[in-house]
Amino acid sequence: MATAPKSGDKKNDAAAPAAMTTISVLAPAVGWLIPGAGHLMQKKWVRGILLMVSVVTMFLLGLGMQGHIYKPNGGDILDVLGFVGDLGAGGLYVFARAQDWGIGMISHATADYGTKFLIVAGLLNFLSVADAYHIAIGKKQ
Amino acid sequence: MPFTLTLSHFSAAIVFAFFASIVFGITQRSQARDQVRYGLYCFAMFVGGVFVAGWAMWFLRR
């Protein structure tokens, strides 16, 4: 005898599209602009603060190590990927560009590490944004 | 940038591992206990990878 699908059925839940709500749009957007803020606005205080501290500290350390911030470009594929990574830091990227930080040439090994710190800070913020979205749509607690 | 920072290779790797592990732990697991465990696991893998890569390069250089 066939039974009606239960609401907790994983297969049906995965197939159902997530409902578009204000918070599901705002949380990732704010989380991208201000790292960790997407979690904070959903009252995930500890996670939000830890994410904010992690991403902001990595970005500042990258700048302190004289890392290079990539600009929008259509040249070398590695430069394009570097720009995409940097852009993930959202407001930090915009602020650093506005201050003309990270425009020097890489002249020593730790400056190259700094460049990687900047890119990874942006990539980690992308993860944070995706997590904020999953919390907003109820896929994650 | 108003300040300049110079980290050694090892300290840069440890700092990188520390913050990346925090984000991995929070974003890849749901429960607080699992997040801590996964964060520690990632940190151990990062640091272990540093030592393995370091020794591999030492042997390659010989």
N, CA and C atoms of all chains as a GROMACS GRO file, in nm:
protein
  609
    1MET      N    1   0.084  -0.119   0.000
    1MET     CA    2   0.000   0.000   0.000
    1MET      C    3   0.088   0.126   0.000
    2ALA      N    4   0.056   0.215  -0.091
    2ALA     CA    5   0.138   0.336  -0.101
    2ALA      C    6   0.108   0.431   0.014
    3THR      N    7   0.212   0.496   0.062
    3THR     CA    8   0.192   0.593   0.171
    3THR      C    9   0.227   0.733   0.123
    4ALA      N   10   0.164   0.831   0.181
    4ALA     CA   11   0.193   0.970   0.144
    4ALA      C   12   0.333   1.006   0.192
    5PRO      N   13   0.406   1.087   0.114
    5PRO     CA   14   0.541   1.125   0.157
    5PRO      C   15   0.538   1.208   0.285
    6LYS      N   16   0.630   1.176   0.374
    6LYS     CA   17   0.636   1.250   0.500
    6LYS      C   18   0.714   1.378   0.480
    7SER      N   19   0.684   1.477   0.564
    7SER     CA   20   0.752   1.606   0.550
    7SER      C   21   0.900   1.594   0.584
    8GLY      N   22   0.936   1.495   0.665
    8GLY     CA   23   1.076   1.480   0.705
    8GLY      C   24   1.155   1.392   0.610
    9ASP      N   25   1.092   1.348   0.502
    9ASP     CA   26   1.159   1.261   0.406
    9ASP      C   27   1.274   1.336   0.338
   10LYS      N   28   1.397   1.284   0.354
   10LYS     CA   29   1.516   1.354   0.302
   10LYS      C   30   1.510   1.372   0.151
   11LYS      N   31   1.458   1.270   0.080
   11LYS     CA   32   1.455   1.276  -0.065
   11LYS      C   33   1.365   1.390  -0.113
   12ASN      N   34   1.246   1.402  -0.049
   12ASN     CA   35   1.153   1.507  -0.088
   12ASN      C   36   1.204   1.644  -0.046
   13ASP      N   37   1.268   1.652   0.073
   13ASP     CA   38   1.322   1.780   0.118
   13ASP      C   39   1.430   1.831   0.024
   14ALA      N   40   1.513   1.741  -0.026
   14ALA     CA   41   1.622   1.781  -0.115
   14ALA      C   42   1.567   1.831  -0.247
   15ALA      N   43   1.455   1.771  -0.294
   15ALA     CA   44   1.400   1.809  -0.422
   15ALA      C   45   1.321   1.939  -0.413
   16ALA      N   46   1.266   1.970  -0.296
   16ALA     CA   47   1.184   2.089  -0.282
   16ALA      C   48   1.270   2.214  -0.287
   17PRO      N   49   1.230   2.316  -0.369
   17PRO     CA   50   1.308   2.439  -0.374
   17PRO      C   51   1.294   2.517  -0.245
   18ALA      N   52   1.404   2.584  -0.205
   18ALA     CA   53   1.402   2.662  -0.082
   18ALA      C   54   1.315   2.785  -0.102
   19ALA      N   55   1.236   2.816   0.001
   19ALA     CA   56   1.150   2.933  -0.008
   19ALA      C   57   1.234   3.060  -0.004
   20MET      N   58   1.203   3.153  -0.095
   20MET     CA   59   1.276   3.280  -0.100
   20MET      C   60   1.216   3.376   0.002
   21THR      N   61   1.292   3.405   0.103
   21THR     CA   62   1.244   3.499   0.205
   21THR      C   63   1.340   3.617   0.211
   22THR      N   64   1.297   3.719   0.282
   22THR     CA   65   1.381   3.839   0.294
   22THR      C   66   1.514   3.804   0.359
   23ILE      N   67   1.507   3.724   0.464
   23ILE     CA   68   1.630   3.689   0.536
   23ILE      C   69   1.723   3.603   0.451
   24SER      N   70   1.666   3.519   0.364
   24SER     CA   71   1.751   3.433   0.280
   24SER      C   72   1.826   3.513   0.175
   25VAL      N   73   1.780   3.634   0.145
   25VAL     CA   74   1.852   3.722   0.052
   25VAL      C   75   1.945   3.816   0.129
   26LEU      N   76   1.892   3.870   0.240
   26LEU     CA   77   1.969   3.968   0.317
   26LEU      C   78   2.090   3.907   0.387
   27ALA      N   79   2.072   3.789   0.447
   27ALA     CA   80   2.180   3.730   0.526
   27ALA      C   81   2.307   3.707   0.443
   28PRO      N   82   2.297   3.644   0.324
   28PRO     CA   83   2.420   3.627   0.245
   28PRO      C   84   2.478   3.761   0.198
   29ALA      N   85   2.390   3.854   0.161
   29ALA     CA   86   2.438   3.984   0.110
   29ALA      C   87   2.513   4.060   0.219
   30VAL      N   88   2.452   4.067   0.337
   30VAL     CA   89   2.516   4.139   0.448
   30VAL      C   90   2.641   4.063   0.494
   31GLY      N   91   2.632   3.930   0.491
   31GLY     CA   92   2.747   3.847   0.530
   31GLY      C   93   2.865   3.865   0.436
   32TRP      N   94   2.837   3.888   0.309
   32TRP     CA   95   2.946   3.913   0.214
   32TRP      C   96   3.009   4.051   0.240
   33LEU      N   97   2.922   4.150   0.263
   33LEU     CA   98   2.970   4.287   0.282
   33LEU      C   99   3.049   4.301   0.413
   34ILE      N  100   2.994   4.242   0.519
   34ILE     CA  101   3.061   4.246   0.650
   34ILE      C  102   3.076   4.101   0.696
   35PRO      N  103   3.196   4.044   0.689
   35PRO     CA  104   3.214   3.903   0.725
   35PRO      C  105   3.155   3.870   0.862
   36GLY      N  106   3.075   3.764   0.868
   36GLY     CA  107   3.016   3.720   0.994
   36GLY      C  108   2.882   3.785   1.025
   37ALA      N  109   2.850   3.896   0.959
   37ALA     CA  110   2.726   3.968   0.989
   37ALA      C  111   2.602   3.890   0.948
   38GLY      N  112   2.615   3.805   0.848
   38GLY     CA  113   2.502   3.721   0.806
   38GLY      C  114   2.459   3.626   0.918
   39HIS      N  115   2.555   3.581   0.997
   39HIS     CA  116   2.524   3.496   1.112
   39HIS      C  117   2.472   3.580   1.228
   40LEU      N  118   2.534   3.695   1.250
   40LEU     CA  119   2.494   3.780   1.362
   40LEU      C  120   2.349   3.824   1.349
   41MET      N  121   2.306   3.856   1.226
   41MET     CA  122   2.168   3.903   1.209
   41MET      C  123   2.067   3.788   1.225
   42GLN      N  124   2.118   3.665   1.227
   42GLN     CA  125   2.029   3.551   1.254
   42GLN      C  126   2.048   3.500   1.397
   43LYS      N  127   2.108   3.586   1.478
   43LYS     CA  128   2.129   3.559   1.621
   43LYS      C  129   2.221   3.440   1.647
   44LYS      N  130   2.310   3.413   1.554
   44LYS     CA  131   2.414   3.311   1.575
   44LYS      C  132   2.538   3.387   1.621
   45TRP      N  133   2.534   3.432   1.746
   45TRP     CA  134   2.634   3.528   1.795
   45TRP      C  135   2.776   3.472   1.794
   46VAL      N  136   2.794   3.355   1.852
   46VAL     CA  137   2.930   3.301   1.866
   46VAL      C  138   2.989   3.270   1.728
   47ARG      N  139   2.909   3.204   1.644
   47ARG     CA  140   2.958   3.171   1.509
   47ARG      C  141   2.991   3.299   1.432
   48GLY      N  142   2.902   3.396   1.441
   48GLY     CA  143   2.923   3.522   1.368
   48GLY      C  144   3.051   3.592   1.410
   49ILE      N  145   3.072   3.600   1.541
   49ILE     CA  146   3.192   3.669   1.591
   49ILE      C  147   3.318   3.593   1.551
   50LEU      N  148   3.314   3.460   1.564
   50LEU     CA  149   3.432   3.381   1.527
   50LEU      C  150   3.464   3.395   1.378
   51LEU      N  151   3.359   3.392   1.295
   51LEU     CA  152   3.381   3.408   1.150
   51LEU      C  153   3.435   3.547   1.119
   52MET      N  154   3.377   3.647   1.184
   52MET     CA  155   3.423   3.785   1.161
   52MET      C  156   3.569   3.800   1.200
   53VAL      N  157   3.603   3.754   1.319
   53VAL     CA  158   3.741   3.767   1.368
   53VAL      C  159   3.837   3.692   1.274
   54SER      N  160   3.799   3.573   1.232
   54SER     CA  161   3.887   3.492   1.147
   54SER      C  162   3.913   3.559   1.012
   55VAL      N  163   3.805   3.598   0.945
   55VAL     CA  164   3.820   3.655   0.810
   55VAL      C  165   3.890   3.792   0.817
   56VAL      N  166   3.846   3.877   0.910
   56VAL     CA  167   3.905   4.011   0.919
   56VAL      C  168   4.053   4.001   0.958
   57THR      N  169   4.085   3.915   1.053
   57THR     CA  170   4.225   3.902   1.095
   57THR      C  171   4.312   3.851   0.980
   58MET      N  172   4.262   3.751   0.907
   58MET     CA  173   4.342   3.700   0.794
   58MET      C  174   4.363   3.809   0.689
   59PHE      N  175   4.260   3.888   0.666
   59PHE     CA  176   4.272   3.994   0.566
   59PHE      C  177   4.373   4.100   0.612
   60LEU      N  178   4.363   4.140   0.739
   60LEU     CA  179   4.456   4.241   0.791
   60LEU      C  180   4.600   4.188   0.794
   61LEU      N  181   4.616   4.061   0.832
   61LEU     CA  182   4.751   4.002   0.831
   61LEU      C  183   4.808   4.002   0.689
   62GLY      N  184   4.722   3.970   0.592
   62GLY     CA  185   4.766   3.973   0.453
   62GLY      C  186   4.812   4.111   0.411
   63LEU      N  187   4.737   4.212   0.452
   63LEU     CA  188   4.778   4.350   0.420
   63LEU      C  189   4.907   4.386   0.492
   64GLY      N  190   4.915   4.344   0.619
   64GLY     CA  191   5.036   4.372   0.698
   64GLY      C  192   5.160   4.307   0.640
   65MET      N  193   5.141   4.194   0.577
   65MET     CA  194   5.256   4.125   0.513
   65MET      C  195   5.285   4.179   0.374
   66GLN      N  196   5.224   4.293   0.343
   66GLN     CA  197   5.245   4.361   0.213
   66GLN      C  198   5.193   4.276   0.096
   67GLY      N  199   5.084   4.204   0.122
   67GLY     CA  200   5.024   4.124   0.014
   67GLY      C  201   4.965   4.213  -0.094
   68HIS      N  202   4.946   4.152  -0.209
   68HIS     CA  203   4.896   4.226  -0.326
   68HIS      C  204   4.745   4.206  -0.339
   69ILE      N  205   4.673   4.314  -0.363
   69ILE     CA  206   4.528   4.305  -0.387
   69ILE      C  207   4.504   4.317  -0.537
   70TYR      N  208   4.438   4.216  -0.592
   70TYR     CA  209   4.413   4.213  -0.736
   70TYR      C  210   4.298   4.307  -0.773
   71LYS      N  211   4.313   4.368  -0.891
   71LYS     CA  212   4.208   4.455  -0.945
   71LYS      C  213   4.132   4.377  -1.052
   72PRO      N  214   4.012   4.425  -1.089
   72PRO     CA  215   3.941   4.359  -1.200
   72PRO      C  216   4.028   4.360  -1.324
   73ASN      N  217   4.041   4.246  -1.388
   73ASN     CA  218   4.129   4.238  -1.505
   73ASN      C  219   4.082   4.127  -1.597
   74GLY      N  220   4.124   4.135  -1.719
   74GLY     CA  221   4.086   4.031  -1.815
   74GLY      C  222   4.209   3.962  -1.871
   75GLY      N  223   4.318   3.968  -1.796
   75GLY     CA  224   4.444   3.914  -1.846
   75GLY      C  225   4.467   3.770  -1.805
   76ASP      N  226   4.576   3.749  -1.732
   76ASP     CA  227   4.616   3.616  -1.690
   76ASP      C  228   4.508   3.551  -1.603
   77ILE      N  229   4.483   3.422  -1.627
   77ILE     CA  230   4.376   3.352  -1.555
   77ILE      C  231   4.402   3.351  -1.404
   78LEU      N  232   4.530   3.343  -1.364
   78LEU     CA  233   4.561   3.344  -1.220
   78LEU      C  234   4.528   3.479  -1.158
   79ASP      N  235   4.547   3.586  -1.236
   79ASP     CA  236   4.509   3.719  -1.186
   79ASP      C  237   4.358   3.730  -1.171
   80VAL      N  238   4.286   3.673  -1.267
   80VAL     CA  239   4.139   3.676  -1.260
   80VAL      C  240   4.091   3.599  -1.137
   81LEU      N  241   4.150   3.480  -1.115
   81LEU     CA  242   4.112   3.400  -0.998
   81LEU      C  243   4.149   3.471  -0.868
   82GLY      N  244   4.263   3.536  -0.869
   82GLY     CA  245   4.305   3.614  -0.752
   82GLY      C  246   4.205   3.725  -0.722
   83PHE      N  247   4.157   3.789  -0.826
   83PHE     CA  248   4.058   3.895  -0.808
   83PHE      C  249   3.928   3.838  -0.750
   84VAL      N  250   3.886   3.723  -0.802
   84VAL     CA  251   3.762   3.660  -0.753
   84VAL      C  252   3.777   3.626  -0.604
   85GLY      N  253   3.894   3.571  -0.568
   85GLY     CA  254   3.918   3.539  -0.427
   85GLY      C  255   3.916   3.664  -0.340
   86ASP      N  256   3.987   3.767  -0.383
   86ASP     CA  257   3.992   3.892  -0.306
   86ASP      C  258   3.853   3.952  -0.290
   87LEU      N  259   3.773   3.944  -0.396
   87LEU     CA  260   3.640   4.005  -0.395
   87LEU      C  261   3.550   3.941  -0.290
   88GLY      N  262   3.579   3.818  -0.254
   88GLY     CA  263   3.499   3.749  -0.152
   88GLY      C  264   3.499   3.819  -0.019
   89ALA      N  265   3.603   3.898   0.007
   89ALA     CA  266   3.610   3.968   0.136
   89ALA      C  267   3.513   4.085   0.145
   90GLY      N  268   3.444   4.116   0.036
   90GLY     CA  269   3.336   4.215   0.036
   90GLY      C  270   3.380   4.354   0.074
   91GLY      N  271   3.326   4.403   0.186
   91GLY     CA  272   3.355   4.539   0.228
   91GLY      C  273   3.502   4.562   0.259
   92LEU      N  274   3.570   4.459   0.307
   92LEU     CA  275   3.714   4.473   0.335
   92LEU      C  276   3.790   4.502   0.206
   93TYR      N  277   3.751   4.432   0.099
   93TYR     CA  278   3.816   4.453  -0.030
   93TYR      C  279   3.793   4.597  -0.079
   94VAL      N  280   3.667   4.639  -0.072
   94VAL     CA  281   3.633   4.775  -0.118
   94VAL      C  282   3.709   4.879  -0.037
   95PHE      N  283   3.714   4.860   0.094
   95PHE     CA  284   3.783   4.956   0.181
   95PHE      C  285   3.934   4.960   0.150
   96ALA      N  286   3.992   4.841   0.135
   96ALA     CA  287   4.137   4.836   0.106
   96ALA      C  288   4.168   4.900  -0.028
   97ARG      N  289   4.083   4.878  -0.127
   97ARG     CA  290   4.103   4.941  -0.258
   97ARG      C  291   4.090   5.093  -0.248
   98ALA      N  292   3.991   5.136  -0.168
   98ALA     CA  293   3.970   5.281  -0.152
   98ALA      C  294   4.089   5.347  -0.084
   99GLN      N  295   4.157   5.273   0.004
   99GLN     CA  296   4.274   5.327   0.074
   99GLN      C  297   4.403   5.308  -0.006
  100ASP      N  298   4.392   5.247  -0.121
  100ASP     CA  299   4.511   5.217  -0.204
  100ASP      C  300   4.609   5.126  -0.133
  101TRP      N  301   4.558   5.035  -0.052
  101TRP     CA  302   4.644   4.937   0.014
  101TRP      C  303   4.663   4.816  -0.079
  102GLY      N  304   4.775   4.748  -0.060
  102GLY     CA  305   4.799   4.624  -0.136
  102GLY      C  306   4.830   4.646  -0.283
  103ILE      N  307   4.891   4.759  -0.315
  103ILE     CA  308   4.921   4.785  -0.456
  103ILE      C  309   5.070   4.773  -0.487
  104GLY      N  310   5.152   4.745  -0.384
  104GLY     CA  311   5.296   4.736  -0.406
  104GLY      C  312   5.334   4.607  -0.477
  105MET      N  313   5.455   4.605  -0.530
  105MET     CA  314   5.506   4.485  -0.594
  105MET      C  315   5.549   4.385  -0.487
  106ILE      N  316   5.532   4.257  -0.517
  106ILE     CA  317   5.574   4.152  -0.423
  106ILE      C  318   5.725   4.138  -0.433
  107SER      N  319   5.794   4.171  -0.322
  107SER     CA  320   5.940   4.172  -0.329
  107SER      C  321   6.004   4.068  -0.237
  108HIS      N  322   5.928   4.004  -0.151
  108HIS     CA  323   5.985   3.900  -0.064
  108HIS      C  324   5.880   3.792  -0.037
  109ALA      N  325   5.928   3.680   0.020
  109ALA     CA  326   5.842   3.561   0.033
  109ALA      C  327   5.719   3.588   0.118
  110THR      N  328   5.735   3.662   0.229
  110THR     CA  329   5.619   3.682   0.316
  110THR      C  330   5.514   3.770   0.248
  111ALA      N  331   5.555   3.854   0.154
  111ALA     CA  332   5.456   3.933   0.080
  111ALA      C  333   5.370   3.841  -0.006
  112ASP      N  334   5.431   3.737  -0.059
  112ASP     CA  335   5.353   3.639  -0.135
  112ASP      C  336   5.257   3.564  -0.043
  113TYR      N  337   5.304   3.533   0.078
  113TYR     CA  338   5.212   3.474   0.177
  113TYR      C  339   5.095   3.569   0.204
  114GLY      N  340   5.129   3.698   0.215
  114GLY     CA  341   5.025   3.798   0.240
  114GLY      C  342   4.919   3.796   0.130
  115THR      N  343   4.965   3.783   0.006
  115THR     CA  344   4.871   3.776  -0.107
  115THR      C  345   4.779   3.656  -0.091
  116LYS      N  346   4.836   3.544  -0.050
  116LYS     CA  347   4.755   3.422  -0.031
  116LYS      C  348   4.659   3.440   0.087
  117PHE      N  349   4.704   3.506   0.192
  117PHE     CA  350   4.615   3.532   0.307
  117PHE      C  351   4.494   3.614   0.261
  118LEU      N  352   4.519   3.715   0.177
  118LEU     CA  353   4.410   3.801   0.129
  118LEU      C  354   4.310   3.720   0.047
  119ILE      N  355   4.362   3.637  -0.043
  119ILE     CA  356   4.274   3.556  -0.128
  119ILE      C  357   4.194   3.457  -0.044
  120VAL      N  358   4.263   3.390   0.048
  120VAL     CA  359   4.194   3.288   0.128
  120VAL      C  360   4.092   3.353   0.223
  121ALA      N  361   4.122   3.472   0.272
  121ALA     CA  362   4.022   3.542   0.356
  121ALA      C  363   3.894   3.560   0.276
  122GLY      N  364   3.907   3.597   0.150
  122GLY     CA  365   3.789   3.613   0.064
  122GLY      C  366   3.718   3.481   0.039
  123LEU      N  367   3.795   3.377   0.014
  123LEU     CA  368   3.734   3.245  -0.011
  123LEU      C  369   3.664   3.192   0.113
  124LEU      N  370   3.725   3.214   0.229
  124LEU     CA  371   3.661   3.170   0.354
  124LEU      C  372   3.531   3.248   0.376
  125ASN      N  373   3.530   3.374   0.335
  125ASN     CA  374   3.407   3.451   0.350
  125ASN      C  375   3.297   3.398   0.256
  126PHE      N  376   3.337   3.346   0.140
  126PHE     CA  377   3.238   3.282   0.053
  126PHE      C  378   3.172   3.164   0.126
  127LEU      N  379   3.254   3.084   0.196
  127LEU     CA  380   3.200   2.972   0.274
  127LEU      C  381   3.104   3.023   0.381
  128SER      N  382   3.143   3.132   0.445
  128SER     CA  383   3.062   3.192   0.549
  128SER      C  384   2.928   3.240   0.493
  129VAL      N  385   2.933   3.299   0.374
  129VAL     CA  386   2.811   3.348   0.308
  129VAL      C  387   2.718   3.230   0.277
  130ALA      N  388   2.773   3.123   0.223
  130ALA     CA  389   2.692   3.004   0.191
  130ALA      C  390   2.630   2.947   0.317
  131ASP      N  391   2.707   2.948   0.427
  131ASP     CA  392   2.656   2.896   0.554
  131ASP      C  393   2.541   2.983   0.605
  132ALA      N  394   2.557   3.114   0.594
  132ALA     CA  395   2.450   3.205   0.638
  132ALA      C  396   2.323   3.180   0.558
  133TYR      N  397   2.339   3.153   0.429
  133TYR     CA  398   2.222   3.124   0.345
  133TYR      C  399   2.154   2.994   0.388
  134HIS      N  400   2.236   2.892   0.415
  134HIS     CA  401   2.179   2.763   0.456
  134HIS      C  402   2.105   2.775   0.590
  135ILE      N  403   2.154   2.858   0.679
  135ILE     CA  404   2.084   2.880   0.805
  135ILE      C  405   1.952   2.954   0.778
  136ALA      N  406   1.959   3.052   0.687
  136ALA     CA  407   1.840   3.134   0.659
  136ALA      C  408   1.727   3.052   0.598
  137ILE      N  409   1.760   2.953   0.515
  137ILE     CA  410   1.654   2.873   0.452
  137ILE      C  411   1.617   2.751   0.536
  138GLY      N  412   1.682   2.736   0.652
  138GLY     CA  413   1.648   2.628   0.742
  138GLY      C  414   1.715   2.495   0.710
  139LYS      N  415   1.810   2.497   0.618
  139LYS     CA  416   1.880   2.373   0.583
  139LYS      C  417   1.978   2.334   0.692
  140LYS      N  418   2.022   2.432   0.767
  140LYS     CA  419   2.118   2.410   0.875
  140LYS      C  420   2.072   2.486   0.998
  141GLN      N  421   2.102   2.432   1.115
  141GLN     CA  422   2.060   2.499   1.238
  141GLN      C  423   2.164   2.600   1.284
  142MET      N  424   4.956   5.047   0.368
  142MET     CA  425   4.906   4.985   0.492
  142MET      C  426   4.981   5.043   0.610
  143PRO      N  427   4.910   5.084   0.717
  143PRO     CA  428   4.976   5.150   0.829
  143PRO      C  429   5.074   5.065   0.907
  144PHE      N  430   5.067   4.933   0.897
  144PHE     CA  431   5.163   4.851   0.971
  144PHE      C  432   5.223   4.746   0.880
  145THR      N  433   5.343   4.703   0.917
  145THR     CA  434   5.412   4.600   0.840
  145THR      C  435   5.438   4.481   0.932
  146LEU      N  436   5.419   4.364   0.876
  146LEU     CA  437   5.432   4.243   0.956
  146LEU      C  438   5.520   4.144   0.882
  147THR      N  439   5.612   4.083   0.954
  147THR     CA  440   5.695   3.980   0.892
  147THR      C  441   5.683   3.852   0.973
  148LEU      N  442   5.624   3.752   0.913
  148LEU     CA  443   5.610   3.623   0.979
  148LEU      C  444   5.705   3.524   0.914
  149SER      N  445   5.751   3.427   0.994
  149SER     CA  446   5.833   3.321   0.935
  149SER      C  447   5.741   3.227   0.857
  150HIS      N  448   5.801   3.139   0.778
  150HIS     CA  449   5.721   3.043   0.700
  150HIS      C  450   5.632   2.962   0.794
  151PHE      N  451   5.691   2.914   0.903
  151PHE     CA  452   5.617   2.826   0.993
  151PHE      C  453   5.506   2.900   1.066
  152SER      N  454   5.537   3.018   1.118
  152SER     CA  455   5.433   3.092   1.191
  152SER      C  456   5.320   3.134   1.098
  153ALA      N  457   5.353   3.169   0.974
  153ALA     CA  458   5.248   3.204   0.877
  153ALA      C  459   5.158   3.083   0.852
  154ALA      N  460   5.218   2.965   0.842
  154ALA     CA  461   5.139   2.844   0.817
  154ALA      C  462   5.049   2.812   0.936
  155ILE      N  463   5.100   2.834   1.058
  155ILE     CA  464   5.021   2.804   1.177
  155ILE      C  465   4.903   2.902   1.190
  156VAL      N  466   4.931   3.028   1.166
  156VAL     CA  467   4.824   3.129   1.174
  156VAL      C  468   4.718   3.100   1.068
  157PHE      N  469   4.763   3.068   0.948
  157PHE     CA  470   4.672   3.032   0.838
  157PHE      C  471   4.586   2.912   0.880
  158ALA      N  472   4.649   2.809   0.932
  158ALA     CA  473   4.578   2.687   0.972
  158ALA      C  474   4.475   2.717   1.080
  159PHE      N  475   4.513   2.801   1.175
  159PHE     CA  476   4.425   2.833   1.287
  159PHE      C  477   4.294   2.897   1.240
  160PHE      N  478   4.306   3.002   1.161
  160PHE     CA  479   4.185   3.075   1.120
  160PHE      C  480   4.104   2.996   1.016
  161ALA      N  481   4.172   2.929   0.925
  161ALA     CA  482   4.100   2.849   0.825
  161ALA      C  483   4.023   2.736   0.893
  162SER      N  484   4.083   2.676   0.997
  162SER     CA  485   4.017   2.566   1.069
  162SER      C  486   3.892   2.614   1.141
  163ILE      N  487   3.898   2.734   1.197
  163ILE     CA  488   3.779   2.790   1.264
  163ILE      C  489   3.663   2.801   1.165
  164VAL      N  490   3.693   2.858   1.047
  164VAL     CA  491   3.586   2.877   0.947
  164VAL      C  492   3.538   2.742   0.895
  165PHE      N  493   3.630   2.650   0.868
  165PHE     CA  494   3.588   2.517   0.822
  165PHE      C  495   3.498   2.449   0.925
  166GLY      N  496   3.538   2.455   1.052
  166GLY     CA  497   3.461   2.390   1.156
  166GLY      C  498   3.319   2.445   1.164
  167ILE      N  499   3.307   2.577   1.161
  167ILE     CA  500   3.175   2.639   1.174
  167ILE      C  501   3.087   2.612   1.052
  168THR      N  502   3.147   2.620   0.935
  168THR     CA  503   3.064   2.613   0.812
  168THR      C  504   3.036   2.470   0.766
  169GLN      N  505   3.117   2.375   0.804
  169GLN     CA  506   3.099   2.240   0.750
  169GLN      C  507   3.026   2.144   0.844
  170ARG      N  508   2.996   2.186   0.965
  170ARG     CA  509   2.923   2.102   1.060
  170ARG      C  510   2.811   2.182   1.126
  171SER      N  511   2.710   2.112   1.176
  171SER     CA  512   2.593   2.180   1.232
  171SER      C  513   2.598   2.195   1.384
  172GLN      N  514   2.632   2.089   1.452
  172GLN     CA  515   2.630   2.092   1.598
  172GLN      C  516   2.762   2.147   1.654
  173ALA      N  517   2.748   2.216   1.768
  173ALA     CA  518   2.865   2.282   1.827
  173ALA      C  519   2.979   2.184   1.854
  174ARG      N  520   2.944   2.068   1.908
  174ARG     CA  521   3.046   1.969   1.942
  174ARG      C  522   3.118   1.919   1.816
  175ASP      N  523   3.039   1.894   1.711
  175ASP     CA  524   3.097   1.849   1.584
  175ASP      C  525   3.185   1.959   1.521
  176GLN      N  526   3.142   2.083   1.538
  176GLN     CA  527   3.219   2.194   1.482
  176GLN      C  528   3.356   2.202   1.546
  177VAL      N  529   3.359   2.187   1.678
  177VAL     CA  530   3.488   2.192   1.750
  177VAL      C  531   3.577   2.076   1.705
  178ARG      N  532   3.517   1.958   1.700
  178ARG     CA  533   3.594   1.838   1.660
  178ARG      C  534   3.650   1.852   1.518
  179TYR      N  535   3.565   1.900   1.426
  179TYR     CA  536   3.609   1.913   1.287
  179TYR      C  537   3.714   2.024   1.272
  180GLY      N  538   3.697   2.132   1.350
  180GLY     CA  539   3.796   2.239   1.348
  180GLY      C  540   3.932   2.189   1.395
  181LEU      N  541   3.931   2.111   1.504
  181LEU     CA  542   4.057   2.055   1.555
  181LEU      C  543   4.118   1.957   1.455
  182TYR      N  544   4.031   1.878   1.391
  182TYR     CA  545   4.079   1.782   1.291
  182TYR      C  546   4.146   1.857   1.174
  183CYS      N  547   4.081   1.963   1.126
  183CYS     CA  548   4.138   2.041   1.015
  183CYS      C  549   4.272   2.103   1.056
  184PHE      N  550   4.277   2.157   1.179
  184PHE     CA  551   4.401   2.219   1.226
  184PHE      C  552   4.514   2.115   1.230
  185ALA      N  553   4.481   1.998   1.282
  185ALA     CA  554   4.582   1.891   1.289
  185ALA      C  555   4.628   1.850   1.149
  186MET      N  556   4.535   1.843   1.054
  186MET     CA  557   4.571   1.807   0.916
  186MET      C  558   4.659   1.913   0.852
  187PHE      N  559   4.623   2.040   0.875
  187PHE     CA  560   4.703   2.150   0.820
  187PHE      C  561   4.846   2.143   0.874
  188VAL      N  562   4.856   2.134   1.007
  188VAL     CA  563   4.990   2.135   1.070
  188VAL      C  564   5.067   2.009   1.031
  189GLY      N  565   4.996   1.895   1.032
  189GLY     CA  566   5.061   1.771   0.988
  189GLY      C  567   5.111   1.783   0.845
  190GLY      N  568   5.029   1.843   0.760
  190GLY     CA  569   5.069   1.863   0.620
  190GLY      C  570   5.192   1.951   0.607
  191VAL      N  571   5.203   2.050   0.695
  191VAL     CA  572   5.322   2.138   0.694
  191VAL      C  573   5.448   2.057   0.723
  192PHE      N  574   5.439   1.971   0.825
  192PHE     CA  575   5.556   1.889   0.861
  192PHE      C  576   5.590   1.789   0.751
  193VAL      N  577   5.487   1.725   0.696
  193VAL     CA  578   5.510   1.627   0.588
  193VAL      C  579   5.574   1.697   0.467
  194ALA      N  580   5.517   1.811   0.429
  194ALA     CA  581   5.572   1.884   0.313
  194ALA      C  582   5.714   1.931   0.342
  195GLY      N  583   5.737   1.976   0.467
  195GLY     CA  584   5.870   2.021   0.504
  195GLY      C  585   5.974   1.911   0.493
  196TRP      N  586   5.941   1.794   0.547
  196TRP     CA  587   6.035   1.681   0.538
  196TRP      C  588   6.051   1.633   0.394
  197ALA      N  589   5.942   1.635   0.316
  197ALA     CA  590   5.950   1.594   0.174
  197ALA      C  591   6.047   1.684   0.099
  198MET      N  592   6.037   1.815   0.125
  198MET     CA  593   6.127   1.909   0.057
  198MET      C  594   6.272   1.889   0.103
  199TRP      N  595   6.287   1.856   0.232
  199TRP     CA  596   6.423   1.832   0.286
  199TRP      C  597   6.486   1.712   0.214
  200PHE      N  598   6.407   1.604   0.195
  200PHE     CA  599   6.461   1.486   0.126
  200PHE      C  600   6.486   1.514  -0.022
  201LEU      N  601   6.399   1.591  -0.085
  201LEU     CA  602   6.418   1.624  -0.227
  201LEU      C  603   6.543   1.709  -0.248
  202ARG      N  604   6.574   1.792  -0.149
  202ARG     CA  605   6.688   1.883  -0.163
  202ARG      C  606   6.821   1.809  -0.152
  203ARG      N  607   6.819   1.694  -0.083
  203ARG     CA  608   6.944   1.619  -0.061
  203ARG      C  609   6.993   1.552  -0.188
   0.00000   0.00000   0.00000
